[in-house]
């Protein structure tokens, strides 16, 4: 269930917790993995082969996607954290809606190739895939952070909420494979548009807060549920400085390379 109140400046204590826009986390994960399955999931290679992409071009698309995602995730999630620190409520929800909306447009823009427009095929496919990498990569860490903020002291339920993502990934992939055999890969446009629009609308809908148990209230002046846990002496350090310090660490390069290889392996 969803309930969203108008965006406003952050206020301390119980008032803040009462104004957190909540979409039950399990449906966020369900929407995320469903959308990923029908757009940039396991059937991407079949989608590209149907449009005349050879294996070498496909390798460029997937490797660029993996590399761009690593960089974009860090910078865009830092931007969301800064908005929260500035007291802007619904920063995460707005970011998630934007991720789904932009990714839907990016993927569906490839239909110009199917419609026979005189456009450079490789440029359209590359632009769509790489723009999608920028727009959609921050979505997962933002959803995770949003879920942990909602659950607060009941974080043991994180796995219970996250489980719905695995369910949707299995169900949607199975259904999509059958539908592609019947109708062809163009059905991925329909699925992407349906899941993308439904998620954007659902996160902007208004309904009763009774469907989601909010964290217990905290006294006025207490810690915000979106406050980042930082070490002693780092309270006045900006998110950008923390990110740059993180990227300068020698160990981070081997870590990023490992994540890059895992991304290629997944594709």
N, C-alpha and C positions, 0 to 999 in steps of 0.2 A: 504494500500500500504506500501511497505517497501523500505527503502534505507539504506545501511550500508556502511560506509567507513572503511578503515583499522584501526585497533586499534593503538592509539598513545598516547603519554603523554599529560596530560591536559595542556591547554594554556588558559590564561584569556580572558575575554571580548567576542566580537562578534565571534572570531574564535572558541571559545568553543561551542557556541550555533550552529554554522554552522556544527560542527562535531558530534553532538549528533545523534546516530543511532536511527531512528524512525520507529517503526511499529505501525500503527494506533491503539490506545488503544482498541477500540471496538473489533478489531480482536484478540487482546491478550486475552480479556475476553471471547470471543466466543471460542477460542481454549482451554483456561483453563477449562471452565465448560463442554465443549464437551468431553475433555479427561477425566476429573474426572468422568463424567457420565458413560463412557464405561469401566472404569477400577476399580475405588474404590468407585463408587456411590451407589445408592439405590439397585442395583441388585447384590451387593457383596454377600449377604446372599444366594441368589439363586445359584450363582456361587459356593460357598463353599458347599452347600448342595448336589449339583451334584457330588462333589468330596469326599463325605463321611464324611464331617466335622459335628460333633454333636454340639448342641447348646452351651454346656459348652466350647468346644474348640473355637467356634466362639466368645464367650464372651471374651476369653483371647486375641484373635486376635484384636478385635475392641478396647478393653480397652487399650491394649498396644499401638495401633496405636494412640489413642487420647493422651496418656501421652507422647509418644515419640515426637509427633508433636509439643507439647507445648515447650519442651526443645530445639528441633532442630531448630525451627523457630527463636528463639532469638539469638542463637549462629551463625547460618549461615547468617542471615540478617545483623548481626553486622560485619561479615567478608566482606560482600559486601560493607557496608558503609565505612569500612577501606580502601578498594581498591579505592573507589571514593575519599576519603580524600587524598590518596596517588597520585591522579591525573591520575588514569587509566580510560580512557573513555571506554564505552561499558561494564562496570562491571556488570550492571544490565542485559543487553541483554545476555551476556555470561552466567550469572547465570541462566536465564530463559531457555536458550537452554540446559544447563546442566541438569536442573531439569526435563525437558521433556524427554531428551535422557535416563537418568538413570532410570526414572520411567517406561519408555517403556520397557527397558531391564528387570527391576525387575518384572513387571507384566507378560510379555511374557515368562519369565523363568519357570513359573508354568506349561507350556505345557509339561515339561518332565514327569509330572504325567499322562497326557492324552496319551502320547506316550508309556506308559508302562515301562519306565525305572525303574530299581530297586533302588529307592531313598526313603528316609524316608519322607512320605507324609506330616506329621505335620511340620517337620523341614523346608521343602521347602515352604510351605504355610506361615508359620510364618516368615521366613527370607524374603520372597518376600514382605509381607504386611508391616513389620516393616522397611525394607530398603526403601520401597516406602514412608513411613511416614517421614523418614529423608530427602529423596531426593525431595519430592514434597511439603512438608509443607511450605518452604520459598517462594514458587512461588507466592502466592496471595499477601502478603505484598510487595514483590519486584515489582510486576506489578502495585499495587496501587501507590507506590512511583514513579515509572517510569512515570505513567500517570500524576500525579500531577506535575512532573518536566516538562513534555511536554506541558501541558496546561498552566502552569505558571499563568499569570494574568487572564486567562479565566477559572478558576477552577469551575465556575458554571456549566460547561459542563461535570463535572465528572460523574454525574448521567446519562447523555445522553450516554456517552461511556460505562459505567458500565451496562446499560440496556441490551446490547447485550449478556452479560453472562447469564442473566435470560432467554432470548429468546433461546439461545443454549441449556441450561439445560432442558427446557421444550420439545423442538423439538427432541433432541437426546434421552432423556429418553423415549419418546413416540415411536420413531422409533425403539429403541433398544428392548423395550418390545415386539413389534410385531415380530421383527427378531429372538428374542430368542424363541418365541413360534414356529416359523417355522423351524429354523436351530439348536437350542440348545444354551447353554451358551458358546460354543467355539467361537461363533461370537464375543464375547468380546475381544478375542485375535486380531481378524482382525481390529475391531474398534480402539483398543488401538494402534496398530502398524500404522494404517492409520493416525490417528490424531497426534500421537507423531512424526512420520517422517515428516508429512506435516508441522507441526509447526516449527521443527528444520530447515527444508529447507527454509521455508518462511522467518524466521528471519535472514537467511543468504543470502537472495536474494538481488539483486540490482535493483532498479527501480527509477522512478522520484520522487524527493521530493515534487513535486507540488501537490500531493494527500493529503498532511498533512500540515496544517498551523502551522509553528513553532512559539514559543514565540517571542516577539519583542526583538531586539538586545539590549544589555546593553553596556555602555561605556567600553573601555579598562580598565582593573583593577577593574571592577565592580564585584559584587557578582556572583559566579557560580550558575547556576540553580540547581545544586545538593548539594549546601551547606545546611547543617542541621541547623535548627533554635534551637539554644541553649541559655540557660539563661546566664546572666552576670556572668563572672568569670569561666565559664565552657569551654572556648575556648581551653584550653590546656589539658583538661581531655580526655583520650582515650575512645574509644567506649567500650572497655572491662571493664574499671573502672566504666563507667556509667551503664553497664549491671549488674555488681556485686553489685553495690549500689542499683540498682532496685530490684534485687533478695533478698537482705537482708531486704527489707522493710517488716514489719509485715503484712501489709494489702495485700501484693501480694499473700500470701499463700491461703487466702480465695478466692481471685480472680481467681487464677489458678485452685483451686478445682472446682469453679463454671464453668469455661471453660471446664474442664475435664468432668464434668457431662453433660454439653450441648453437648459435642462431642459424648458421649455414647448415649445420647438421639437421636441425629441425625442418628447415625448408626442403 
